[in-house]
Amino acid sequence: MFSKKDIHKKMLKDKIEPFLYLFPFMLFLIVFTIYPVINVFTLSFKENFSYLRGTYDGIGLANYHEVLTDEKFRQALLNTFLYVLCVVPVSTAIATFTAYLLNHKIKGIAIFQTAYFMPMVTSITAVGLIWRLMYNQKYGIFNYILSLFGIEKIGWLTESRWSLLALVIFGIWNILPFTIILLLSGLQNIDEIYYTAAKVDGAKSGKIFFRITVPLLSPTIFLVSIMNTISSFKVFSELYPLFNGKPGPYFNFYTVVYYIRYAMMEKRKYGYAAAAAVILFFCIMIFTFIELFFKNKNKKRMG
């Protein structure tokens, strides 16, 4: 027979035990996620903050005012928006079609899968340096291909007008593998009975793709769109090696994350960097809510 004291101890142990298992994760979450987020928000309101002394002049919106009136930040915001609007839809469309092809048993499919998924296991810095060589005006492969069609060589990385296109092409290529994997997993969850019924009714492959595959795959498409939007807003790893650590050939292609680095590392204005980071957070949140709105609207229309 157990005494009431023993039963009470066991009940207390059963209640405490789950928290002990969760403690390492919660500690990691608080120290490396929650605290930095709170710290960035508070830092963004500290005017003339000194990192070495830990002092500031006061609390206010001066950092936000300085950032929003800074020509470099407005350029960074515009460039980032354009990059997102170009990369996310194009990469999602290409990935959907590619995943659809990979989902079929095509001869030599393993070679195509390896080629498409290679960027996921390669360092982005190393890949960026290779792309710099590919974009080279004199002996790069892009200009070589253009020369075959009689088109003059383009200064992809030396002329400001080509900066966005060069980064977008690289960004699309870099984001494709992860997008294809998610869409491929979504395609494999579609019941074959839908395709069988469509073929029995005499539907052609084009109609099957647009009338069956795309609608049934739409939840996964919206998911990868949201994830790619968040990733694209934080573009930096692609930009830095491509332009040799500079924001474009004539410092014309700042992105928001590059501006945050510029404010923190070069200007030593930590309050500015924090304010820019908070603005980026709200931009991502707004875009995410817009995509979720269209996702729910599409779900209601289909259901």
N, C-alpha and C positions, 0 to 999 in steps of 0.2 A: 504493500500500500504506500502510495506517495502522500506525503503531507501537503497541506495547503501552501506551505512555504516553498516546497519543491516545485509544485505546479505553477506557482507565481513566477519563480525563477525561470522555468522552462518557457512560459508564455512571454516573459520579458526578453529572453534570449531569441525566441522566434521573431519577435518584433524588431530587435536590434540587428540581427544577422543580415537581412537584405541591405540595410544601410551600410554595413561594413563592406559588403561586396561592391556597392555603388560608390563608396568613398573615394577610391583612386580616380575613377572617371570624373566624379563631381569636382574633386580638387583640381584636376587637369583643366576641366571646363571653366572653372572660376578663375584660375590663375592665367590661363592662356587665351581665353575667349571673352568671358564676361568683363573681367577687369580692364583689359585693353580697350574694349568698346566703350565702357563708361569713361575711361581716362581720356579717350579721343574726344568724346562729346564735351567733357568739362574743359579740356585744354583748348578747344575751339573758341571758348568764350573768354579765355584769359588774354588780356591785352598786354603786348610787349613782354611775353613770357621769356624768361632766361632759363635755359636748361641747366647751365652750370651752377647758377645761384639758386634756382628753384623759386624765383620771385616773379611777380607780375604787377602791373600798374593798377589793374582793376578788372571787373567783370562787365562784359558788354558785347556788342555786335560789330565792333571795329574790324575784327579779323574777317568776318563775312563781307563787310563793305569793301575792304581792301581787295579781297580775292575776286569778288564779283565785278569790280571795276578795273581789274587788271586785264590788259589786252591779251596777255599770254594765256590766262585762264579761260577767257572767252573763246580764244582760238582752240585751246585744248578741249573745251566742252563741245564745240562744233565738230572738230575732227573726230572725237570719240563717238558722237551721235552718227556721223556719216559712216564711220567704220562699222558700227553695230548694224545700221540699216542696210549696209551692203553685205556684210559677212553672214549674218544669221539667216536671212531668207535664202540666199544662194547656196550656202553650205547645207541647209536643211533639204532643199530641193534636190541637190546633187546626191546627198547621202541617202535620201529616200529611194531614188532611182537605182543607185548602186546597191543598196541593201536588197532591193527587189530582185536584182540580177543575181546577187550572191546567194539568195535564198533558193535559187534553182540549181539543179545539178548540171553545171556546165563543164565541159572538158577543160582541164587545167585550172579549176577554180582555186586550188590551193595556192598557186602562184599569185593570182589576183588578191587573195585574202592577205597573203604575206606582204605584198606591195602596199596595200591600203592601210594595213595596221602597223607598218614599220615606224611611222612617226611617234607612236605611243611608247616605243622602247628606245627612243633616241633623244639625247640631250637637246633641248630647244636652242641652247647657245651654239652647239656644234652645227645644228641644222641651219640656224640663222647665218652662220659664216658660209656655209655651202650655198645658201640662197644669194648671199652677196656676190659670190663668184658667178652664179647663174645669171644675175642681173647686170654683170659687168658690161659696160658699153662696148668695149673692144672685142672681147673674146667670150662673152656670156652666151649661153645656149638660147636664151630668149631672143636676143638680137640676131643670132645665127638663123633661127627659124623664120624670123621676120624678113631677113635678107633673101631667103628662098622665094619669097613672094614679092620681092622688089621694094620692100618697105625700108626706109632709112633707119639707121640704128637710133635707139631711144636711150636717153640718159635716165634710166629708171631710178637710180640713187643719187644722181647729180643735178637733176632738174626738179624744181619744186612742184611743177604741175603733175608729175608722175608719182609723187610720194604716196598719195592715198591709194592709187591703183596697185602699186608695188606691195604695199602693206596688206591690202585686201586680198590679193592673190595668195600671198604667203599665209595669211590668217585663215583663209578658206581651206587651204591644203592642210594646215596644222590641226584644224578642228574636225576634219572629216572622220578620222578613225574612230574616235569616241562616239560621234554621232551615228556612224554606221553600225557600231556594235549594239547600241541601244535600239536602233530601228530594226536591226536584224533579229534581236530577241523578241521585239514586238511582232514581227512578221511570223515568227515561228509559233506564236501563240494564237494565230488566226486559224480557226477550224477549216480543214480542207473541204468540208461539205459545201461551203459557200462557192468555192471555185468549181466543184463538180456540178453543182446545180446550174451555175452560169454557163458552163460548157455544154451541158445538156440542152439548154435553151438556145444555144448557138451564138452566145456572146463572144466577141472578138477580144484579143488580149488587151487592146487599148481600153475598151469599155470595162473589162474586168479590173484593170489597174485603177481607173479613176472612179468607178462606181462601187467597187468592193474593197480593194486593198487600201486606198487612201482613207475612206471613211472609217474603216475598222482600225486603221493604224493611227487615226487622229489623236487619241489620248497620248500615245508615245511621241507623236510629232510635237504636240504642245509641250510635253515634258522636256524634250531636247531643245526646243526653242527657248524655254525659260532658262535652262541651264547654260545654253550657248550665249544668251543675252547677258547673263551675269558674268560669264567668262570674258566675253568680248568687251564689256565696259571696263574691265580691268586690264586691258591690253597694255603690255609693257615688255614682256619677255621676247615678243616678236620684233618690237620696234628697236630695242637696245642693240642687239647684234647686227641687225640689218643696216642701220645707219651709223655703225661704229661708235655707239654710245651717245650719239647726238639726236635731237628731235628733228630729223629731216636734214637735208643738205644745207639749208640756210637757216636752221633753227625755226623752220616754218611749220613743223608738224608735231607740236606738243599734243600729248594726250593727257587726260586728267591724272592718271597714275604717274606719268612722267613729270607733270607739273608738281605733284605732291613730293616727288623725289627732289625736284629742283628747289622747291620752297624749303625743304628740310635740310638737304645736303649742301646746297650752294648759297642760298640766302640766309640759312640758319634761322628761318622764321617758322618755328614749330607751331605757333598758333595758326598761321596761314595754312600750313600743311594739314593740320587737324580740321580746319574749316573746309578745305577742299575735299578732304576725305568724307566728311559728313554730307556735303552736297552730292558727292558721288553716290553715297549710300542711298539718299533719297531719290536720286535719278534712277538707280537700279530698282528700288522699291516701287516707284511709279510705273516703270516699264513692266515689272513683274505683275503688278495688279491689273494692268491693261491686258496682258496676255491671259491672265486667269479669267478676266471678264469675258474675253472672246471664247475661251475654253468652255466656260459654263454656258454661254449662249449657244455654242455649237452642240453641247451635250443635250440641252433642252430641245434644240431643233431636231436632233436625231432620235431622242427618246420620247 
